[in-house]
Every structure is written in C-alpha cells, then in structure tokens.
Amino acid sequence: HKPTWASEILLSTKTRDVYTAFEMDNRDYRLGDCVRVKQEEETSGVKEGVGRITSMFVARRDDNKRYFRCVWFYEFSSLPTALRLQAGPPASNELIATKHEDDVWLDSVEGKVQIVCKMPASPDPDTY
C-alpha cells in the first residue's frame, strides 16, 4: 500500500511541504485522524502503536520522504509502574493520551482506528 497526497500543498518552506490529507488503500486520512502504526526500527525491531495525526509533510532534508507527525496513545502496560499504581486497573482496550510526538513514515500506517475519549468524573460539578 502506497500513500498518495489527497490535498494541495498547504505550506511550503525550505525544509518541507505541508499537506492536510493523504489517501491509501481507498481510504482518506486527514489531520486529527487516529491511526494504527507498524514500523520496523533497526535497533528495536517492530514497533507498533496508535497515534493521532497532527501534521503531514514531505521532508526535503530526507530525500523527499513522506511523514506525518503523530501524538501517541500508550497502552496501560507501557506506563511506568508508579503511574500504573496511581491510575488503578485499566478498562478493556484502554489507551492513555500523551504529549509524546514523533515524525513517522506515511508508509507505516496500517489503518484508521476510532478513539473515544473518556474524561474522569469530577467530584465537584463546578470543577473543570
């Protein structure tokens, strides 16, 4: 499966051309979509994960390779022990939103996923 751009260039700089959408396997992917990613890394083997697309671009510095910037969701088991103890037992299929971002090759997208965000209950209705 080879991705193709499904939008015009949004912004062009010395280092990259920025897009808002791509198509792969007859599916459109847009900013904000959540995707399953599977990429091979030289040092750690296959890395799999789920992330939200925050930007898409061609990197001129890297032989015009196609990337997207991704904010990762972590599985509960990936959290440090101290955080797992604070959080309590996870719900089925629970993922934890993070601020961890990476640039990832478009070719490593396996497909779209749907993430449902669940906000913690507030003990005081006036607390935000």
C-alpha positions in Angstrom: 0.0 0.0 0.0 1.5 3.3 -1.1 0.1 6.6 0.2 -0.7 9.5 -2.2 -1.4 13.1 -1.3 -5.1 13.9 -1.3 -4.7 17.7 -0.9 -2.8 20.6 -2.3 0.3 21.9 -0.5 -0.9 23.9 2.4 2.5 25.4 3.2 5.9 25.2 1.6 9.2 26.0 3.4 12.9 25.4 2.7 12.7 22.1 4.6 9.2 20.7 3.9 5.9 20.8 2.0 2.9 20.5 4.4 -0.3 18.8 3.4 -3.7 18.2 5.1 -4.7 14.8 3.7 -3.5 11.6 2.1 -5.1 8.5 0.6 -4.1 4.9 1.0 -6.0 1.7 0.1 -9.0 3.8 -0.9 -9.3 5.5 2.5 -8.8 9.2 3.2 -6.7 10.2 6.1 -6.9 13.8 7.5 -5.4 15.9 10.3 -6.8 14.7 13.6 -7.4 11.1 12.4 -6.2 8.3 14.7 -4.2 5.6 13.1 -2.6 2.2 13.9 1.2 2.3 13.1 3.6 -0.5 12.5 7.2 0.4 11.7 10.4 -1.5 11.7 13.4 0.0 13.6 16.9 -1.1 13.2 17.7 -1.3 16.9 14.4 -2.4 18.4 12.7 -4.4 15.7 9.0 -3.9 15.0 7.3 -1.0 16.9 3.5 -0.9 16.9 1.3 1.9 18.3 -1.7 4.1 18.0 -1.5 7.9 17.4 -3.3 11.0 16.3 -2.1 12.7 13.1 -1.2 16.4 13.8 0.6 17.2 10.6 1.7 15.7 7.2 4.7 16.6 5.2 7.4 15.8 2.7 10.8 16.3 4.3 13.3 17.8 1.8 16.2 17.1 4.2 15.5 13.3 4.0 15.3 12.6 0.2 11.7 13.8 0.0 10.3 11.1 2.2 6.7 11.4 3.3 5.9 11.7 7.0 3.2 12.5 9.5 3.6 13.9 13.0 1.9 11.7 15.5 0.9 12.2 19.1 1.0 8.8 20.7 -1.5 6.9 22.9 0.1 4.4 25.2 -1.2 1.1 26.4 -1.6 0.9 30.2 1.2 -1.8 30.4 3.6 0.7 28.8 3.3 3.2 31.6 5.9 3.4 34.4 4.9 1.3 37.5 4.3 4.4 39.7 1.7 5.8 37.2 0.0 2.4 36.8 -0.4 2.2 40.6 -1.9 5.7 40.8 -4.3 5.0 37.9 -5.8 1.7 39.1 -6.8 -1.2 36.9 -7.4 -0.3 33.2 -10.6 -0.8 31.3 -10.7 -3.2 28.3 -8.8 -1.7 25.3 -7.9 1.4 27.3 -5.2 3.7 25.9 -3.6 6.7 27.7 -3.3 10.0 25.8 0.2 11.5 25.9 2.1 14.6 24.7 4.8 12.3 23.2 5.2 13.2 19.5 7.2 11.6 16.7 7.6 12.0 12.9 6.6 8.7 11.3 6.8 7.5 7.7 3.4 7.5 6.0 4.1 4.0 4.7 3.9 2.7 8.3 0.2 3.4 8.6 -1.8 0.2 9.0 -5.3 1.7 9.1 -7.6 4.1 10.9 -8.8 3.5 14.4 -11.5 5.2 16.5 -10.5 6.6 19.8 -13.2 7.5 22.3 -12.1 9.9 25.0 -13.4 9.4 28.4 -13.0 12.3 30.9 -12.5 11.4 34.5 -15.5 12.2 36.7 -15.2 15.4 38.7 -16.2 15.2 42.4 -17.4 18.9 42.3 -19.7 19.9 39.4 -18.1 23.4 39.4 -14.6 22.0 38.9 -13.2 21.9 35.3 
